[in-house]
Amino acid sequence: MGDWGYGVFQDDHALDTAADIREAADPNAHIEDLLRSFLEETAEGYDKSEDAEDWYRAREVMAACEIVRLGLEGIPAPDTLQPTIARWLTTSQFRPTPSVSELALQACRRLAESDWLKKNSPQRWTETFLPLQHQLEAAVAKLT
């Protein structure tokens, strides 16, 4: 799988995750399953899970969280977003359910606890993950 940048959708794994969500009969159910599975597998923390020391699972979760955030904000997709994802967000008018939004926030917070992720890719952490977490928190807060 290839990486070409630090953005959420700048690697093949995140794009595959986005494609799976786009192609799902029920995108909310697909995201919910993905995030529930992640939260169960990392119940004792990301660094203690099977996925520790691997960005792939984190990228998958970040992709789902970014789709939730964009769906919550209902804004045009940023120019840096892959055209197929941007087109889907626009044409499907995807809106995450409140439960999916809360799961996304929980998953982001679980990733935020990881010392390994912070230490092993500080640029991805500061340029991609932290802004995503803050933007998602703000979008979910608007729901209440």
N, CA and C atoms as an extended XYZ file, in Angstrom:
432
Properties=species:S:1:pos:R:3:atomname:S:1:resname:S:1:resid:I:1 pbc="F F F"
N         0.838       -1.177        0.000 N   MET     1
C         0.000        0.000        0.000 CA  MET     1
C         0.882        1.239        0.000 C   MET     1
N         0.435        2.266       -0.713 N   GLY     2
C         1.257        3.449       -0.849 CA  GLY     2
C         0.788        4.622       -0.022 C   GLY     2
N         1.750        5.413        0.333 N   ASP     3
C         1.554        6.683        1.040 CA  ASP     3
C         2.111        7.771        0.156 C   ASP     3
N         1.443        8.899        0.071 N   TRP     4
C         2.025       10.002       -0.677 CA  TRP     4
C         1.890       11.320        0.071 C   TRP     4
N         1.426       11.254        1.293 N   GLY     5
C         1.319       12.462        2.104 CA  GLY     5
C         0.785       12.127        3.477 C   GLY     5
N         0.546       13.145        4.268 N   TYR     6
C         0.083       12.955        5.634 CA  TYR     6
C        -1.407       13.212        5.808 C   TYR     6
N        -2.092       13.614        4.754 N   GLY     7
C        -3.528       13.857        4.850 CA  GLY     7
C        -4.299       12.568        5.115 C   GLY     7
N        -5.505       12.715        5.606 N   VAL     8
C        -6.316       11.549        5.957 CA  VAL     8
C        -6.444       10.590        4.783 C   VAL     8
N        -6.687       11.108        3.594 N   PHE     9
C        -6.904       10.243        2.437 CA  PHE     9
C        -5.700       10.201        1.499 C   PHE     9
N        -4.509       10.357        2.043 N   GLN    10
C        -3.310       10.318        1.216 CA  GLN    10
C        -2.543        9.015        1.397 C   GLN    10
N        -3.286        7.929        1.444 N   ASP    11
C        -2.688        6.596        1.420 CA  ASP    11
C        -3.752        5.619        0.918 C   ASP    11
N        -3.285        4.541        0.331 N   ASP    12
C        -4.199        3.572       -0.279 CA  ASP    12
C        -5.157        2.938        0.719 C   ASP    12
N        -4.692        2.686        1.926 N   HIS    13
C        -5.545        2.012        2.916 CA  HIS    13
C        -6.751        2.880        3.282 C   HIS    13
N        -6.529        4.162        3.501 N   ALA    14
C        -7.635        5.065        3.823 CA  ALA    14
C        -8.598        5.185        2.639 C   ALA    14
N        -8.062        5.208        1.425 N   LEU    15
C        -8.931        5.276        0.246 CA  LEU    15
C        -9.764        4.007        0.096 C   LEU    15
N        -9.175        2.863        0.415 N   ASP    16
C        -9.943        1.607        0.394 CA  ASP    16
C       -11.068        1.646        1.423 C   ASP    16
N       -10.778        2.180        2.598 N   THR    17
C       -11.797        2.302        3.637 CA  THR    17
C       -12.926        3.213        3.168 C   THR    17
N       -12.571        4.336        2.582 N   ALA    18
C       -13.576        5.266        2.068 CA  ALA    18
C       -14.417        4.610        0.973 C   ALA    18
N       -13.785        3.822        0.110 N   ALA    19
C       -14.524        3.127       -0.950 CA  ALA    19
C       -15.509        2.126       -0.345 C   ALA    19
N       -15.077        1.416        0.684 N   ASP    20
C       -15.978        0.460        1.346 CA  ASP    20
C       -17.184        1.184        1.941 C   ASP    20
N       -16.963        2.326        2.535 N   ILE    21
C       -18.066        3.111        3.111 CA  ILE    21
C       -18.991        3.607        2.003 C   ILE    21
N       -18.401        4.145        0.944 N   ARG    22
C       -19.179        4.663       -0.191 CA  ARG    22
C       -20.045        3.591       -0.817 C   ARG    22
N       -19.506        2.389       -0.931 N   GLU    23
C       -20.199        1.306       -1.625 CA  GLU    23
C       -21.153        0.519       -0.727 C   GLU    23
N       -21.144        0.787        0.548 N   ALA    24
C       -22.005        0.065        1.480 CA  ALA    24
C       -23.472        0.418        1.238 C   ALA    24
N       -24.342       -0.564        1.401 N   ALA    25
C       -25.774       -0.309        1.264 CA  ALA    25
C       -26.232        0.708        2.309 C   ALA    25
N       -25.632        0.641        3.490 N   ASP    26
C       -25.947        1.578        4.575 CA  ASP    26
C       -24.626        2.097        5.145 C   ASP    26
N       -24.165        3.241        4.650 N   PRO    27
C       -22.872        3.763        5.111 CA  PRO    27
C       -22.795        3.945        6.628 C   PRO    27
N       -23.884        4.388        7.259 N   ASN    28
C       -23.863        4.555        8.710 CA  ASN    28
C       -23.624        3.227        9.410 C   ASN    28
N       -24.285        2.178        8.960 N   ALA    29
C       -24.104        0.855        9.574 CA  ALA    29
C       -22.676        0.359        9.365 C   ALA    29
N       -22.124        0.609        8.189 N   HIS    30
C       -20.751        0.183        7.906 CA  HIS    30
C       -19.763        0.904        8.825 C   HIS    30
N       -19.919        2.206        8.949 N   ILE    31
C       -19.034        2.973        9.825 CA  ILE    31
C       -19.220        2.532       11.270 C   ILE    31
N       -20.455        2.320       11.670 N   GLU    32
C       -20.716        1.887       13.043 CA  GLU    32
C       -20.028        0.559       13.340 C   GLU    32
N       -20.129       -0.394       12.426 N   ASP    33
C       -19.460       -1.690       12.622 CA  ASP    33
C       -17.951       -1.520       12.719 C   ASP    33
N       -17.390       -0.729       11.829 N   LEU    34
C       -15.944       -0.496       11.826 CA  LEU    34
C       -15.483        0.123       13.140 C   LEU    34
N       -16.201        1.140       13.599 N   LEU    35
C       -15.786        1.844       14.810 CA  LEU    35
C       -16.035        1.018       16.075 C   LEU    35
N       -17.157        0.303       16.124 N   ARG    36
C       -17.420       -0.562       17.287 CA  ARG    36
C       -16.347       -1.646       17.392 C   ARG    36
N       -16.010       -2.237       16.276 N   SER    37
C       -14.970       -3.266       16.254 CA  SER    37
C       -13.650       -2.692       16.769 C   SER    37
N       -13.283       -1.516       16.266 N   PHE    38
C       -12.048       -0.864       16.710 CA  PHE    38
C       -12.078       -0.604       18.217 C   PHE    38
N       -13.172       -0.060       18.708 N   LEU    39
C       -13.262        0.271       20.131 CA  LEU    39
C       -13.210       -0.982       21.004 C   LEU    39
N       -13.813       -2.070       20.540 N   GLU    40
C       -13.750       -3.325       21.296 CA  GLU    40
C       -12.329       -3.886       21.303 C   GLU    40
N       -11.684       -3.865       20.136 N   GLU    41
C       -10.331       -4.410       20.020 CA  GLU    41
C        -9.298       -3.590       20.784 C   GLU    41
N        -9.604       -2.346       21.031 N   THR    42
C        -8.649       -1.463       21.705 CA  THR    42
C        -9.165       -1.028       23.078 C   THR    42
N       -10.014       -1.837       23.669 N   ALA    43
C       -10.638       -1.474       24.950 CA  ALA    43
C        -9.611       -1.121       26.024 C   ALA    43
N        -8.458       -1.741       25.979 N   GLU    44
C        -7.411       -1.454       26.970 CA  GLU    44
C        -6.426       -0.403       26.462 C   GLU    44
N        -6.764        0.223       25.361 N   GLY    45
C        -5.910        1.251       24.777 CA  GLY    45
C        -5.291        0.780       23.474 C   GLY    45
N        -5.083        1.713       22.579 N   TYR    46
C        -4.520        1.384       21.264 CA  TYR    46
C        -3.138        0.757       21.399 C   TYR    46
N        -2.317        1.297       22.284 N   ASP    47
C        -0.944        0.807       22.420 CA  ASP    47
C        -0.866       -0.619       22.951 C   ASP    47
N        -1.930       -1.107       23.578 N   LYS    48
C        -1.954       -2.477       24.105 CA  LYS    48
C        -2.682       -3.440       23.172 C   LYS    48
N        -3.161       -2.935       22.054 N   SER    49
C        -3.934       -3.765       21.127 CA  SER    49
C        -3.023       -4.456       20.114 C   SER    49
N        -3.622       -5.374       19.368 N   GLU    50
C        -2.916       -6.056       18.279 CA  GLU    50
C        -2.427       -5.073       17.230 C   GLU    50
N        -3.128       -3.962       17.103 N   ASP    51
C        -2.835       -2.979       16.064 CA  ASP    51
C        -1.751       -1.993       16.445 C   ASP    51
N        -1.302       -2.058       17.692 N   ALA    52
C        -0.267       -1.119       18.129 CA  ALA    52
C         0.950       -1.264       17.216 C   ALA    52
N         1.630       -0.184       17.039 N   GLU    53
C         2.823       -0.127       16.192 CA  GLU    53
C         2.502       -0.372       14.725 C   GLU    53
N         1.306        0.028       14.333 N   ASP    54
C         0.869       -0.108       12.952 CA  ASP    54
C        -0.120        1.018       12.656 C   ASP    54
N         0.196        1.831       11.668 N   TRP    55
C        -0.684        2.941       11.324 CA  TRP    55
C        -1.891        2.510       10.501 C   TRP    55
N        -1.900        1.279        9.964 N   TYR    56
C        -2.995        0.901        9.064 CA  TYR    56
C        -4.360        0.987        9.723 C   TYR    56
N        -4.505        0.411       10.900 N   ARG    57
C        -5.798        0.456       11.587 CA  ARG    57
C        -6.145        1.896       11.950 C   ARG    57
N        -5.149        2.647       12.384 N   ALA    58
C        -5.387        4.053       12.722 CA  ALA    58
C        -5.858        4.823       11.481 C   ALA    58
N        -5.264        4.557       10.339 N   ARG    59
C        -5.659        5.246        9.098 CA  ARG    59
C        -7.099        4.911        8.726 C   ARG    59
N        -7.478        3.655        8.898 N   GLU    60
C        -8.843        3.225        8.617 CA  GLU    60
C        -9.827        3.995        9.499 C   GLU    60
N        -9.516        4.072       10.773 N   VAL    61
C       -10.383        4.776       11.721 CA  VAL    61
C       -10.411        6.271       11.403 C   VAL    61
N        -9.261        6.836       11.089 N   MET    62
C        -9.213        8.255       10.744 CA  MET    62
C       -10.048        8.543        9.493 C   MET    62
N       -10.017        7.661        8.515 N   ALA    63
C       -10.816        7.853        7.299 CA  ALA    63
C       -12.303        7.862        7.639 C   ALA    63
N       -12.734        6.909        8.459 N   ALA    64
C       -14.142        6.857        8.857 CA  ALA    64
C       -14.521        8.116        9.636 C   ALA    64
N       -13.650        8.545       10.538 N   CYS    65
C       -13.921        9.739       11.335 CA  CYS    65
C       -13.995       10.992       10.470 C   CYS    65
N       -13.148       11.079        9.468 N   GLU    66
C       -13.172       12.241        8.573 CA  GLU    66
C       -14.462       12.264        7.758 C   GLU    66
N       -14.919       11.114        7.313 N   ILE    67
C       -16.192       11.057        6.579 CA  ILE    67
C       -17.337       11.480        7.496 C   ILE    67
N       -17.307       11.032        8.742 N   VAL    68
C       -18.328       11.453        9.707 CA  VAL    68
C       -18.275       12.969        9.887 C   VAL    68
N       -17.078       13.499       10.079 N   ARG    69
C       -16.936       14.948       10.276 CA  ARG    69
C       -17.477       15.729        9.089 C   ARG    69
N       -17.082       15.335        7.892 N   LEU    70
C       -17.554       16.035        6.697 CA  LEU    70
C       -19.073       15.918        6.560 C   LEU    70
N       -19.615       14.748        6.903 N   GLY    71
C       -21.068       14.569        6.861 CA  GLY    71
C       -21.784       15.442        7.876 C   GLY    71
N       -21.199       15.582        9.049 N   LEU    72
C       -21.808       16.415       10.090 CA  LEU    72
C       -21.798       17.888        9.706 C   LEU    72
N       -20.693       18.323        9.152 N   GLU    73
C       -20.570       19.729        8.820 CA  GLU    73
C       -21.382       20.112        7.592 C   GLU    73
N       -21.686       19.123        6.755 N   GLY    74
C       -22.499       19.391        5.582 CA  GLY    74
C       -21.924       20.471        4.683 C   GLY    74
N       -20.613       20.531        4.665 N   ILE    75
C       -19.946       21.553        3.869 CA  ILE    75
C       -19.366       20.919        2.616 C   ILE    75
N       -19.074       21.721        1.627 N   PRO    76
C       -18.386       21.166        0.466 CA  PRO    76
C       -17.062       20.534        0.911 C   PRO    76
N       -16.742       19.443        0.301 N   ALA    77
C       -15.503       18.746        0.633 CA  ALA    77
C       -14.307       19.613        0.273 C   ALA    77
N       -13.258       19.551        1.075 N   PRO    78
C       -12.055       20.348        0.772 CA  PRO    78
C       -11.430       19.932       -0.561 C   PRO    78
N       -10.736       20.865       -1.177 N   ASP    79
C       -10.096       20.619       -2.470 CA  ASP    79
C        -9.103       19.458       -2.409 C   ASP    79
N        -8.538       19.212       -1.238 N   THR    80
C        -7.537       18.152       -1.105 CA  THR    80
C        -8.158       16.770       -1.053 C   THR    80
N        -9.457       16.689       -0.963 N   LEU    81
C       -10.144       15.408       -0.896 CA  LEU    81
C       -10.159       14.746       -2.273 C   LEU    81
N        -9.996       13.430       -2.283 N   GLN    82
C       -10.043       12.695       -3.547 CA  GLN    82
C       -11.388       12.951       -4.241 C   GLN    82
N       -11.396       13.138       -5.544 N   PRO    83
C       -12.629       13.477       -6.268 CA  PRO    83
C       -13.766       12.479       -6.055 C   PRO    83
N       -13.464       11.183       -5.988 N   THR    84
C       -14.550       10.215       -5.815 CA  THR    84
C       -15.216       10.354       -4.445 C   THR    84
N       -14.435       10.677       -3.428 N   ILE    85
C       -15.000       10.860       -2.088 CA  ILE    85
C       -15.807       12.154       -2.060 C   ILE    85
N       -15.256       13.216       -2.612 N   ALA    86
C       -15.952       14.500       -2.648 CA  ALA    86
C       -17.276       14.383       -3.397 C   ALA    86
N       -17.254       13.702       -4.537 N   ARG    87
C       -18.471       13.528       -5.340 CA  ARG    87
C       -19.519       12.737       -4.554 C   ARG    87
N       -19.086       11.663       -3.874 N   TRP    88
C       -20.023       10.856       -3.089 CA  TRP    88
C       -20.636       11.671       -1.958 C   TRP    88
N       -19.804       12.436       -1.239 N   LEU    89
C       -20.329       13.251       -0.138 CA  LEU    89
C       -21.371       14.243       -0.641 C   LEU    89
N       -21.122       14.799       -1.810 N   THR    90
C       -22.038       15.785       -2.376 CA  THR    90
C       -23.323       15.139       -2.887 C   THR    90
N       -23.193       14.078       -3.646 N   THR    91
C       -24.379       13.473       -4.258 CA  THR    91
C       -25.196       12.636       -3.274 C   THR    91
N       -24.556       11.990       -2.339 N   SER    92
C       -25.297       11.140       -1.400 CA  SER    92
C       -25.921       11.943       -0.273 C   SER    92
N       -25.400       13.137       -0.043 N   GLN    93
C       -25.813       13.962        1.084 CA  GLN    93
C       -25.744       13.153        2.388 C   GLN    93
N       -24.664       12.382        2.510 N   PHE    94
C       -24.461       11.548        3.687 CA  PHE    94
C       -24.499       12.371        4.967 C   PHE    94
N       -25.276       11.911        5.929 N   ARG    95
C       -25.322       12.516        7.250 CA  ARG    95
C       -25.210       11.389        8.274 C   ARG    95
N       -24.194       11.436        9.111 N   PRO    96
C       -24.033       10.390       10.114 CA  PRO    96
C       -25.113       10.489       11.190 C   PRO    96
N       -25.482        9.337       11.717 N   THR    97
C       -26.439        9.311       12.813 CA  THR    97
C       -25.759        9.825       14.081 C   THR    97
N       -26.534       10.235       15.072 N   PRO    98
C       -25.920       10.659       16.339 CA  PRO    98
C       -25.059        9.559       16.972 C   PRO    98
N       -25.492        8.308       16.886 N   SER    99
C       -24.701        7.228       17.501 CA  SER    99
C       -23.387        7.016       16.757 C   SER    99
N       -23.396        7.120       15.445 N   VAL   100
C       -22.164        6.992       14.662 CA  VAL   100
C       -21.242        8.174       14.950 C   VAL   100
N       -21.808        9.342       15.101 N   SER   101
C       -21.010       10.531       15.415 CA  SER   101
C       -20.315       10.366       16.758 C   SER   101
N       -21.035        9.850       17.737 N   GLU   102
C       -20.450        9.642       19.066 CA  GLU   102
C       -19.371        8.557       19.022 C   GLU   102
N       -19.607        7.487       18.261 N   LEU   103
C       -18.594        6.432       18.121 CA  LEU   103
C       -17.326        6.983       17.475 C   LEU   103
N       -17.498        7.832       16.479 N   ALA   104
C       -16.335        8.436       15.812 CA  ALA   104
C       -15.533        9.263       16.807 C   ALA   104
N       -16.222       10.005       17.639 N   LEU   105
C       -15.532       10.807       18.648 CA  LEU   105
C       -14.800        9.913       19.647 C   LEU   105
N       -15.437        8.836       20.083 N   GLN   106
C       -14.786        7.896       21.000 CA  GLN   106
C       -13.553        7.269       20.353 C   GLN   106
N       -13.667        6.890       19.087 N   ALA   107
C       -12.539        6.271       18.386 CA  ALA   107
C       -11.384        7.263       18.246 C   ALA   107
N       -11.690        8.510       17.937 N   CYS   108
C       -10.653        9.541       17.833 CA  CYS   108
C        -9.956        9.721       19.177 C   CYS   108
N       -10.723        9.739       20.227 N   ARG   109
C       -10.133        9.903       21.564 CA  ARG   109
C        -9.267        8.701       21.931 C   ARG   109
N        -9.665        7.515       21.490 N   ARG   110
C        -8.862        6.317       21.758 CA  ARG   110
C        -7.514        6.425       21.051 C   ARG   110
N        -7.535        6.871       19.813 N   LEU   111
C        -6.280        7.073       19.089 CA  LEU   111
C        -5.433        8.146       19.761 C   LEU   111
N        -6.087        9.169       20.292 N   ALA   112
C        -5.361       10.277       20.921 CA  ALA   112
C        -4.557        9.822       22.135 C   ALA   112
N        -4.948        8.710       22.737 N   GLU   113
C        -4.248        8.190       23.911 CA  GLU   113
C        -2.953        7.457       23.550 C   GLU   113
N        -2.720        7.218       22.289 N   SER   114
C        -1.592        6.397       21.862 CA  SER   114
C        -0.269        7.154       21.870 C   SER   114
N         0.629        6.715       22.720 N   ASP   115
C         1.982        7.279       22.717 CA  ASP   115
C         2.750        6.830       21.483 C   ASP   115
N         2.512        5.587       21.034 N   TRP   116
C         3.229        5.051       19.877 CA  TRP   116
C         2.931        5.866       18.629 C   TRP   116
N         1.660        6.166       18.386 N   LEU   117
C         1.294        6.930       17.195 CA  LEU   117
C         1.916        8.323       17.229 C   LEU   117
N         1.888        8.963       18.387 N   LYS   118
C         2.479       10.306       18.521 CA  LYS   118
C         3.972       10.278       18.238 C   LYS   118
N         4.638        9.280       18.790 N   LYS   119
C         6.102        9.204       18.715 CA  LYS   119
C         6.607        8.787       17.336 C   LYS   119
N         5.894        7.898       16.661 N   ASN   120
C         6.411        7.303       15.436 CA  ASN   120
C         6.026        8.012       14.147 C   ASN   120
N         5.159        8.973       14.239 N   SER   121
C         4.881        9.796       13.069 CA  SER   121
C         4.404       11.167       13.535 C   SER   121
N         5.318       11.929       14.097 N   PRO   122
C         4.912       13.228       14.645 CA  PRO   122
C         4.299       14.166       13.610 C   PRO   122
N         4.759       14.083       12.376 N   GLN   123
C         4.194       14.973       11.353 CA  GLN   123
C         2.753       14.576       11.035 C   GLN   123
N         2.488       13.294       10.866 N   ARG   124
C         1.114       12.838       10.614 CA  ARG   124
C         0.241       13.201       11.814 C   ARG   124
N         0.819       13.064       13.004 N   TRP   125
C         0.076       13.342       14.232 CA  TRP   125
C        -0.345       14.811       14.293 C   TRP   125
N         0.596       15.712       14.075 N   THR   126
C         0.292       17.136       14.236 CA  THR   126
C        -0.438       17.741       13.039 C   THR   126
N        -0.119       17.269       11.830 N   GLU   127
C        -0.731       17.857       10.637 CA  GLU   127
C        -2.076       17.238       10.268 C   GLU   127
N        -2.319       16.014       10.701 N   THR   128
C        -3.532       15.338       10.278 CA  THR   128
C        -4.421       14.957       11.447 C   THR   128
N        -3.877       14.186       12.368 N   PHE   129
C        -4.732       13.644       13.418 CA  PHE   129
C        -5.280       14.710       14.358 C   PHE   129
N        -4.423       15.561       14.903 N   LEU   130
C        -4.905       16.561       15.864 CA  LEU   130
C        -5.956       17.496       15.266 C   LEU   130
N        -5.745       18.020       14.044 N   PRO   131
C        -6.812       18.836       13.457 CA  PRO   131
C        -8.119       18.047       13.263 C   PRO   131
N        -8.006       16.789       12.818 N   LEU   132
C        -9.206       15.966       12.646 CA  LEU   132
C        -9.936       15.811       13.979 C   LEU   132
N        -9.200       15.504       15.023 N   GLN   133
C        -9.826       15.318       16.337 CA  GLN   133
C       -10.546       16.593       16.783 C   GLN   133
N        -9.889       17.730       16.670 N   HIS   134
C       -10.499       18.989       17.109 CA  HIS   134
C       -11.717       19.352       16.257 C   HIS   134
N       -11.623       19.150       14.957 N   GLN   135
C       -12.752       19.456       14.071 CA  GLN   135
C       -13.931       18.527       14.325 C   GLN   135
N       -13.638       17.254       14.576 N   LEU   136
C       -14.709       16.302       14.876 CA  LEU   136
C       -15.370       16.638       16.207 C   LEU   136
N       -14.570       16.969       17.215 N   GLU   137
C       -15.139       17.366       18.511 CA  GLU   137
C       -16.075       18.558       18.353 C   GLU   137
N       -15.656       19.550       17.564 N   ALA   138
C       -16.479       20.736       17.350 CA  ALA   138
C       -17.778       20.387       16.606 C   ALA   138
N       -17.674       19.513       15.600 N   ALA   139
C       -18.860       19.140       14.826 CA  ALA   139
C       -19.848       18.345       15.679 C   ALA   139
N       -19.346       17.434       16.506 N   VAL   140
C       -20.232       16.638       17.364 CA  VAL   140
C       -20.855       17.529       18.446 C   VAL   140
N       -20.093       18.487       18.956 N   ALA   141
C       -20.620       19.396       19.990 CA  ALA   141
C       -21.822       20.187       19.466 C   ALA   141
N       -21.845       20.483       18.173 N   LYS   142
C       -22.966       21.223       17.583 CA  LYS   142
C       -24.253       20.407       17.602 C   LYS   142
N       -24.148       19.091       17.765 N   LEU   143
C       -25.330       18.236       17.777 CA  LEU   143
C       -26.128       18.401       19.064 C   LEU   143
N       -25.452       18.819       20.112 N   THR   144
C       -26.134       18.900       21.415 CA  THR   144
C       -26.652       20.278       21.721 C   THR   144
